[in-house]
Amino acid sequence: MAAVSPARVKVTQIQQVCIVCNDLQKTIESYWNILGIGPWAVFDFGQPEVPDLKYYGKPAWGKYRGAVAQVGPLELEIFETIEGASVYQDWINEHGEGLHHLKFLVEDLDIERVEREMAAMGFITIMSGHFGPELEGQFAYFDTRVPLKAIWETSNRTGGTPPGATFYPEDPKAKSPAKVKVTGIKQVGICVKDVVRTAENYWNILGIGPWEIRDWGTHALYDRTYHGRPAWGKERLAHAYIGDLELELVQPVEGDSVYQDWIDEHGEGIHHLKFLCDDIDETSRLLIEQGFPSLQSGHFGDPKEKAGGFNYIDIPPLHCIWEPVHKPKALPIEPVARVPAG
């Protein structure tokens, strides 16, 4: 019998991941030209679109520009603050441009109920309001960075083009010049210090799980590089699926790694986005030739299959680490634990 999460708020879908930046137009142009992501629906946000905007529970004023593009199962959102207070600019001031939050849906889309339940658990609403025709679009951001290592947003907007949006590129028949084209975001990776504890928190707070936990590292690879050089390291990974999207938690254990680098520089938090490719070496080459360095890479699985490889690529114009992955027929490592246990 499958375990049932005790969570009062249960995620039915991760709908969106958001990146905050200082120049929205330049960023969406870079996504279109480097990874072929688009077209983008560009919209104004804040006042007057959100007349009841609240920031840490108090009435607030602000103007922002947003853009959204659908990338497989996940909507990618970009936000730029124009004026006023915002959770977006707060992040940039503290961490710089980059991955900011994840957005979830619940079955009843009752945002007021979710706010009450989250508040009862001690998670404050850091920004909220309504937008769109007749203000049917309700949203709320929660500060869940301590237990979940990420800001989470919920909304009763389930997708589609935001009201009043314009498009980039304007020509609906435009074709991206990108040499590497991403058609789906398959994973969101989060760096943590304790995989088991964080997985338990996701299960108990948002009902996300079950989780499979594996020991990973050089022992599971037939090569591993760190900044282009042979390297040794160990990690512990946890994976859970919400629909077609995989949520990954990564705990560095020993050795050099992009995960420990991230925690040392930024603290625990959202680290990378993954997409699938048919040839990891060729995809990596195309991105590296454009001046985007490999941070960490490796191959796994059966070498005879010529499948099973990953590469973390730093792409500064996109304000994100992207991980192309060529999946083998099966993962070479079995789980060492599960959350919930049993």
N, C-alpha and C positions, 0 to 999 in steps of 0.2 A: 504494500500500500504506500502510495507516494506521500511524502511528508507535506504538511500544510504550514505555510509561514504564519506566524502570529501577528504579522504586520497589519496595522489598521489602515495604512495607505498601501495599496498594491498596484505596482506599475504593470500596465498591460502593453505598453509600447514605449520604446525610446524613439521619439520622433525627430529629434534635432540635436545637433552639436553646434556651438557658436564660437566664433573667433572675433576678438575685439581688435581694432586697429585705429591708426591715426588718419588714414586716407583710404576711404572705402572704394572710391573709383579706381584708384591705382591697384588696389588689392584684387578686385573682381576682374580687372583686365589681366592681371598676372595669372589668376586661376584659369581663365579662358585660354591664355596663350601657352601656359606651361603644362597644365594637366587636362585641358579640354573640358573643364567643368563650367557649365552654363547651359542655356542662357540664364541670366540673373534677373529676378524681379526686384527692382529698387524702389524703396518707399520711404516716406517721411514718418517719423514716430515721435511721440512726446506731445507737447501742446501744438495745435489744438486737437490732435488726433486722440490723445489720452487725457481728457479733461479732469479725471479723478486720480491722476498719478500720485502715488505715495512712495516715499523714500524713507526707509526705516520707520514706517508707520505714520509718518507725518506728511501732510500735503506738500507737494514739491512742484517745481517748474523745471522743464528741460526740453531740449530739442536734440533729436538724434536722426541719423540716416541708417537704414538697414537694407540688406539685400539677402535674398534666399535663392538657392538652387537645389533641385532634387538630385541626389547622387545615389542611385539604387534605393535601398531601404531607408536611407537617412537624408534628412534635409540639412544642408549646410547653410548656416546663417552668418553674416558678417555685420558688425555694428561699429559705427563711428559716433562719438559724442560731438555735437555742434556747440551746445551751450547747456549750462546748468549741471546739477548733480546727477550722477548715474553710477550704477554698479559696473558699467563698462569702463568709464574713466578711472574709477577707483582701482580696478584691476591693472590698468595700464600704468598708473602711478606707482603701484606696488610691485608689479611683476614684469611690466612691459607688454607689448602687443603679443597676442597668442590665444590659445585655446582657453575659453572662459567658463562655459557651462554646458550641461546636458539638460534636455527637456523631456519630460515624461508625460504620458497620458494615463488617466485612470478610467475604469469602465464607465462610471456614471458621469464623468466630466464635471463633477460638482466641485468647483475650485474653492468655494467658501468652506465646504466640509473638509477638504484637504488642508486648508489653512488652519482650521481649528485643530485637526488631528496633529499637524506638525507643531503647532504652538504648544499643545499639551505635552509633546516630547521635548520641548525646549528649543525648537528650531524657529528662529525669528524670520519673518518675512522682510527681506531687505529692499524689495521694490515690487510694486503691484499696480494694477489699474485695469481699465477696460478700453477697447478700441474697436474701430470698424463701424459699419452701419448699425444704428440703434444700440451701439456699445455691447454687442453680443460677445465680443472677443475678450475674455478675462484671462489675466496672467498673474503669476506670483513667483518670485525668486526666493529660495530658501538658503540660508547659510548652514550647509551641512558639511562644511569642510573638515571638521574635526573627525566625525565617525566615518564619512563616506569619501573624504579627500577630494570633494568637488562641490561646486555650487550646482544645485538642481532647480530647474524651473518646471512649473506645470501650467497648463493652459487648456482652454476648451476650443482653441483653434486647432483643428485636426489636419490642416494642410491647405493647399490651394494658394492662389495669388493674393497677396495682401491688397486691401482696397487702395485705389489710386496709384498703383505701381506703374512705373515705366520699365523698359527692358534694355539690358545690355547683353549681347549686341542688339541693335535696333532691328536689324534684318533677321526675320525668323528663319531664313534659309542660310544664314551665315554658317561657315564651317570653321572650326578651330584649327589654327596652324600647329597645335601641340604635337610633338613627336610621341609623347606618352599620353594616352587618353584614359582617364579614370571613369568607369561607368558605374561603380558602386563602392561605397564605404562599407567594409565588412566588419571592422572592429574599431573600438575605442579603447586605448590603453591608458591605464592609470598607474603611476608609480606610488608605491606604499612601503611602509616600514614593517608591516605585519600583515601578510596575506590572509591568514586564517581569521584574525580579528576583524579585518575589514570586510571579508566575505560574510562573516556572521552578522556584521552590522547591516550590510545590504539585505540579507535575508530577513532580519528582524524589523528593519525600519521601512523598507520599500518592497519587501516581498520578492526581491530579485534573487533567483537561484532556481534549482540547485547548482552548486559550484563543484567543479572538479579541480583538484590541486595537484600539480606536478612539480617535481624537481627538474630543473633545466640547466643548460650550460654546455661547456665544452665537451662533457662526456656524451652528450646527445647529438653532437655535430661532428662532421668529418672535416670541418675547418671553421674557424672563427676569427674575425678581424675586429680590431678596435682602432678607429681612425686610420684604416688602411693597413695595419700591421697585425701579424699573428698575435693572438691574445688568449688568455685563459680566464674563465670566470664561472660563477654559479649563481643561479637565480631560483626563486620559487614562484610559480605562476598559478593563477586561479582563473578559470573561465566559466562564464555563464552565458546562456543565449536568451535573448528576448526577441522572439520572432527570428528573422534572418540575421540579426545583428549580434555580434559577439562582444561581450564586455570582458576585458582582460585586466587583471590586477598583477603587477610585477613587483616582487620584493628582491632587491639585490642582496646577495648573501656573501660572496667573496669575489675578489678580482676586480679588474677594470670593467666598467660598463656605462652605457649611456643612461641607465636607470639611476645609478648612484650619482652620476654627474648632475642629473636633473634635480634629485633630492637635495644635493649639496647647494645648488644654485637657486632653486625655486621653492624647495620644500615638496612635500607630497602633493600630487595632483595629476590632472589630465596631461598625458605626455605625447601621444601620437595617434594618428589615424592610419588604418591599414586598407590597402586595396589589393586585389588579386591580379596576377599577370600570368602569362603562359611561358615566359622566359625571364627568370630573375636576372641573369647575367646581362642580357641585352637591355632590359628595362633600366637596370642600374647604370649601364654604360651611357645610355641616352641622357639620363639625368645628370650624371657626373660630368659629361662633356659640356653641359650648359653651365657648369660652374657650381653645382650643388654637391657638396662633399658627402661621402659615406661616413657615418658616425660609427656604425657597428653592423656587421654582416655575418652570415654563416650559411652552410648547406646542411641538410639533414635528410633522413630517409635513405632509400636505396640509391646509391650513385648510378646504378645501371638504368634507373628510370629517368634520369636527367630531370628530376623534379625534387622539390623540397628545398627551398631557400628563402632567405629574407635579407633585407637591407634597410637600415634606418637612414633616410636621406634628409639632410637639413636643407630646407628651401626657404630662405629668409623672406623673399617677396610674398610668400604665402603665410608667413607667421605661424609655421607649423612644421613639425617633423612628420614626414610621410613614410610609411613602411610598405613597399611593394613586397608581396609574398607569392611564391609559387608553391602551391600545396602538393604534397605527395599523396599517395593513395591512403596512407594511414600514418598517424603520429607514432614515432618510435618509442615513446615513453608512456607507460601506463600511470594512471593517477595513484598518488600515495595517500590521499585523503579526500574527503568530500565534506561539503557543508550544505545542508545539515548532514551529520554523520549517519551512517547506516545505509 
